């Protein structure tokens, strides 16, 4: 569905976001994108969603290169935006309408879908926000805002769902709800970025790991990735420190971060 071929993106100040990244995302896959802070996970998701364009290399959607010229073609852009949805890490960056109802209906309306208001009401019900339809989004809790963002994207009926650190600001109960909700969406192709290795184990079978230099350093089975402590250490997803035993002996070994968020 989505392919990246040697994709590099550099920001205007010259900072590299990602460097020569290549992989494919097939229909029905559940993939977890792992990497430390600042390694380029958010940049990569924005490239896949067509919100950023590569400095070099190519992103393809259903075989078509995602380019500025193609995004200016209304029909193609509408199909692409409808099929590929991105939920940002910070909900506030997505929310701007006066009410929850208008927020969810906005995307379907822009895509020319039939009866956006009905679509919005249905998705508000599915994510447990039906009682807040007339409430301003800024009045919601952090977990409720995350649910609202999910509803906004899913109301557009995407086939590919990209989520950027979706549990970064959620409490355990809200995190549990999100995991269950995503696992129930079996019709979706998902790519979830996270540093939370416990969460990763619940959300995918395949792992992509970005190194701190923005390069893809692993693409393979999630279980294999989580079992490779040296790989996790090199990706800054684990740390080494001195360990002192009761008998006075000391040594250093790798500790994996199982629950950062």
Buried (B, 14 or more C-beta within 10 A) or exposed (E): BBBBBEBBBBEEEEEBBBBBBEBEBEEEBBBBBBBBEBBBBBBBBBBBBBEBBBBEBBBBBEEEEBBEEBBEEEEBBBBBBBBBBBBBBBBEEBBEBEBBBBBBBBBBBEBEBEEBBEBBBBBBEBBBBBEBBEBBBEEBEBBBBBBBBBBBBBBBBBBBBBBBBBBBBBEEEBBEBBBEBBEEEEEBBBBBBBBBBBBBBBBBEBBBBBBBEBBBBBBEEBEEBBEBBEBBBBBBBBEEEEEEEEEEEEEEEEBBBEEBB
